[in-house]
Amino acid sequence: MLLTTVLLALAGLAPADTVHPKRLALLPVPLVYYTPETRLAYGVAATATVHFRRDDGFATAHPSQLTLALAYTQNQQLLLYLPFQIFYNHNRYYTYGEAGYYRYNYYFYGVGQHEVPRELYGVHFPRVRVNVFRRVGAGTNAGKLYVGLRYQYEDYRMSSVEAGGRLASGTVPGGLGSRLTGGGLGLFYDSRDNVFFPKKGVVADLSAFLRNRAVGAGLAGETTRFDRYTADVSEYHALGRHTVLAVNYFGSFIVGTAPFNALSLLGGSRRLRGYYEGRYRDQNLALVQAELRVDVYKRLGAVVFGGVGTLGDEQALLRLREPKGAYGAGLRFTANRRDHLNVRLDYGRGQQSSGFYLTVGEAF
């Protein structure tokens, strides 16, 4: 989610002392970003950077970070949020995730090929996501491989729907609310030379959520079950001292009946910028997107990007003859030279759709 990226990236602004690290360091930071889904968002956050005694003397131990944040948006959305990433025992164990409460509103455009005029709905929900990984092998200069378990919980309670709309009709799975729980397996591989602005390497995040349980998601309010398989892979290539080509491949496939809020989505600040997040949703999704990143002058950079995605369902795994394309350009300002942490301003365009994005960290 966007806010996770913003908060963990801002946490990277905290200075790190790898020779004599403090056990606990606290850093308050302001929180500002802009997306089509929220418009201007602002708030405060406090980040705790933790070094465990077990990692004393291990120079390449990653610091652990937890951030508590409160944000409010122009769309009258409220977010109370705790993202975290924890490294332990010489980076052998890696845990990350989030816990939060959201009072939000979204636009709904229909599911799959059943598009509807946009409907505004309100929702409030707690969410918990936890991923626990262990490194396999000692790791090499080429990269590190982790395997582990994933868990998610979300109680999606609708506070308002448009009268006479598709959600109010009860014909959309989960359209009147649902409670989702599920777990599964994960595989994570990382050979990037830099977390915030890689110039070479690959990062791959694979997951299989098995037998997710969605209470109230059925059309008659019954419990439904579904499996979800996802793959998120990015590769980076230096095309010279000042130019990088980044390519991202993403796939999400669902077997069973998932509530509409848990379907595979196109759009947002990371996947096909230029479309509202959830402008297109269905059981299955596959996309590829690329971005050319160029250093312009000192801390200033520029990018051009584009991508194409397609969706599918039980009848057609992917509707390859109905692609959704998007493209755009943006500017970058390096806020933290040590880690090459960028503030990004992007403008994306899709099919009869467009949007501005102001946030921290790259899209992929």
N, C-alpha and C positions, 0 to 999 in steps of 0.2 A: 504494500500500500504506500501511497505517496508520503504520508506523514512519517512512516518508519524511515524512509530514505532521508527525509529532511532532518529528522532528529538525530539519527546515527551519523549523518554527515556533519551536522553542526557539532556533534560530540568530538569529531576529529579535529576541531579547532583548538581543543585543549592541548597545551604543551605537554609533551611526554619526556620524562627523564628516565632513559633506559639504564643509566648507571646507578642512580639512587632513587628509584621510583617510590613515591608515597604509597602507603597501603590503600588510602582512600583520598581522592581529590574530588571536590564538588565544584561545578561550574554552572552558574545561571546564564541562560542565553535567551534573547528575544526570539520569537517565532513569527515569521512572515512568509506567506507564499500566495500564489494566485493560480487557479485553474478554472475551467468552465463549470465544473461541478460545484465549486464553492464560492467562486469569485474571490475577493480579497479575504484572506484568513490571517488572523493575528492572535498572539497569545504569549505565554511564557513557558519556559522549560528549565528544568534543573537536571544536569547530567552528573552521575557519579562514575568515576573511573576507578576500578579496583585492581590491585595487584595482589595475588595470593602468595603467601609465604612459601608454598610448595615450588614456586617458580623463581625463587631467589637465585641469582647467578646465571639464569638462562636468558641471554641477551636478546634472543629473537622471540621471547614469549609475548603474545599479543595481549594488550590490556583488555580487561572486561569492562563493559559499559552498560549502565541502566539509566534511562531517562524518563522522568515524570513530566508530562506536559498537559497544559490546558489551552485549548484554542477555541475561538469563536469566529464565525464567518459572516460575510455580507448576506448570505442566504439564510441567516439565523440558525445555523447548525452549531452544535456544541460537541466538542471532543475532549474526553479525559483519557489519557493514553500512557501506557508504560511499555515501550519497546526495550528489548534487552538482547545483548550478545555476550556470552561468557566463554572464555577460554581457560582451560585448567590443565595442570600437569604437563608442561612443555608443549602446549597446544594439542595434546593428545585427545582431549575431550572438548567438544564445541557444542554449545547450546544457544539457541536463539529463538525469538518469538515475540509475542505481544500479549498484553492484557489491557482491556479498555472498555469504556462505556461511551456510546455515541447517541446523540439525538440529531437525526439527520433527515434530509428530504432529497429525493431523487426524481428524475423523469423516467417514466417507463414507456418504451416504444413498441412493446410486443415481443413475442418469442418466435425465433425462426422466420419462416415465411409469412407468419400471421402478424404483420405490422399494423399498428394502430396510431392514430394521432396521439402525440405525447400526453401522458397523464402524470400529474404531479402527485406524489404520495409521501406521507411522512412515516417515519419509523424510529424506534429507539431500541437499542440492543446492547447487551454485554457481549464481548468477544474474547476468547482465549485461544491462542495458538502457541504450541510448544514443539520444538524440534530438538532432539537429543542425538548427537552424533559421536562416533568414536573413529579416530584415524586408523586406517588399515595400513600396516607396514610403517616403516620409519619415515617415509616420504623422501622424495628426491628433488633435485633442482628443477626437474621437469614439472613437478606438481605434487599435490597431496590429495589423497582419496579418503573420504569419510563415508561411513554407513551408519544408519540409525533408524529411529522411530519418530513418527509425527502424530500429533493429536490436535484436534480442533473442537471448539464449542461455540455456538452462537444462538442466542435466543432472539429471533427476529420478530418484534412485535409491532404491527402496523398501528399507527396512531391516526392516520387519515388516508382516505382514498377518494378519487373523484366519483361523484354520484353518476351512475350509468356507465362507468368505465369498465374496461376488461377486468381489472383487478377486483373491483367491487362485485363483479358477476359471479365470482367463485369458480370460474372455469380455468384459471391459471394455477398450477401447482404452487402452493405456498403463498398465493396472492392475498390471503387473509392472515398470514403469519405462519411461522414454523419454528421449531427448536431443533437445531442440528448438532449432532455429536458424531465423531468419527476418528479413526486412527489409521495408521498405515506405515509403510516403509519408505525410506529415503536413501538416496545416493547423491553425494556431493563431491565434485572434483574441481580443483582450482590450480591453475598454473600461471595466473596473471602476475605481471611484474609490479602492479600497483592496484590497490583496491578501488580508488576513486577515479583514476584516469589511466587505464591500462594502455600500453603501446604494443604489447605482445602477450600471447598466451590464450588460454581457453578457460571458461568457467561453465560448469554444467550442473544443473539441479534437477534431479529426477525424483518423482514420487508416485506412489500407488496407495491411494486411500481406499480401503476395502470395507464394504458393508457399512457405509455411512447411514446413520439413522436420522430421519427427518420427521419429527412428530408434528402432525397437523398439516403436512404438505400435500396429502391426497385431496382429490376433488371433493370427497365427502368428509374431509377432516381426518382421515385415517393416517397411519404412519407409513412412510415409504422408505425404501432402501436403494442405495446406488453405490457404484464404484466410480472412482475418478483416477485417471492416469494422466500425468503431466510431464512435460520435458521442456526445460528452459535452458538453452545453450547459446553462449555468445563467444565469438572469437575476435581477436584483435591483431591488426597487421600494421606495422610501421612502414609508411611509404616514403620515408625520408626523415630528416631531423624534426620537421615541423608539421608532418601530416600523418594522420592515423585513420585507417579504415576499420570500422566496427560493424560486425554483422551479428544479428540476433535471430535465432530460430525458436519458435514457441509452438507447442501443441498441447491441447487439452481434450480428453475424450471421456465421455460419461456413459456408463452402462446402468440402466435402471431409471427411476423417476426422481429427479432432483428438484427442489424448490427453485423458483425462477431466480432468486437472488444467489443461488449457488451454481448457476449454469456457466458455461464458458462465455467470456465477454470479449468484445472488441472495443477499443477506444480508451481514452484516458491519457495520463501523462507519460506512460511507458510503452503502450502497445497501440500503434497507429495514432499518433498525435494528430489532432484535427477532428476526431470524432469524440462526442460525449461518451464518457465511460458507461458501457452498457447500451450504447445506441444499437448495437447488434448483439444478440445473445442466442445461444442454441446449445444442444448437447455437445457438439464437437467443434473444434476450432484448430486451424493451423495457419501460421503466418511466418513471413520472413521480412525483415527490415534491415536497412543498412544506413550508416551515418558516416560522412566524411568530415573529420575534425582537423582544423587547420589553426596553427598559431599565427596570429596576425601581427601583434606588436606588444612586447613585454607581457603584461597580464591579460591582454585581450585576445580572444579567439573567436572563430566563427565555425558554423557547421551547416551542412545541407543534409537532408535525410529524406527517405522515402521507404515505402513498404507496401505489401499486399497481403491480404488475408482472406480466408474463406471459411464458411461454417457448414455444418451438416447435422444429421439426426439419424434416427433409426432406419429410415428409408434410404438415405444417401449418406454414406460416411462423411464425405465432403462434397459440396456443390461447387466443383471446380469451374463451372461455366458462369458462376455468379460471384466473381471476386470483388473485394472491397479494397480500394487503393487509397493511399494518403501520401502527402509529401509536404515539405516545408523547409524552413531555415531558421537559424538562431544565432545568438551571440553568447559568448562565455567570458566571465571575469574570474580570474583565479584569486579566490579569497585567502587561500592557504597554500603558499608556494611549496612548503615542505612535502605535503601530501598531494599536491596538485588537485585541491578541492575547488570545484568551480561553482559559481552561481550561474544558472542558465536561464535565458529568456528565449523561448521558442514560439514560433507561429506555424501552425499546421493547418492543412486543408485536406478535406475529404470530399466525398460526393455530396454536394449541397450542404456542406458542414465545414466549420473552421473553429479555431480556438487559440488563445494565448496561454502560455504556461510560464510562470516565474517561480523557480524553486532552486534547491541546492542539490548537486550531484547529477551525474549523467542518467539518461533514460535507461541505458543498459551497458 
